[in-house]
C-alpha cells in the first residue's frame, strides 16, 4: 500500500551529498516569472566523439561510410546544454533506443570581476 503523502518518483527530492545544506525550495515556491523561464526549450546534446577530417574525405562520404574514432566505447560522454557542458555520463539502452545516464554534474566556472572604488573629486 502506498503512502498518500509520498511524492511520485519524478518529484522525489534528490539525495543530499556531502555536508548538510539548506533544503532547496520547490519550483512552486518560485515567482511566476522565474517559473516561466523554466519552460524555455534549450538544445541538449551528448558528444560521443569528435575528430577532424580532411575536406576531401568528407566530400567522399556516402551512405554506409564508417568513421572510425579513437575514443573507446566505454569512455565517459559529455552532455551539453547550449554550448555549456553540464554533465558527464554513459550511454545506456532504453528499449530499442539509446539514452544517457548522468554520472557527474559539472558546475559552471565562477566569474569574478574586480571591484574598484569610484574616485571622487
Secondary structure as GFF3:
##gff-version 3
##sequence-region A 1 121
A	DSSP	three_ten_helix	9	11	.	.	.	ID=ss1
A	DSSP	three_ten_helix	27	29	.	.	.	ID=ss2
A	DSSP	alpha_helix	32	37	.	.	.	ID=ss3
A	DSSP	beta_strand	44	47	.	.	.	ID=ss4
A	DSSP	alpha_helix	55	59	.	.	.	ID=ss5
A	DSSP	beta_strand	77	81	.	.	.	ID=ss6
A	DSSP	beta_strand	84	94	.	.	.	ID=ss7
A	DSSP	beta_strand	97	105	.	.	.	ID=ss8
###
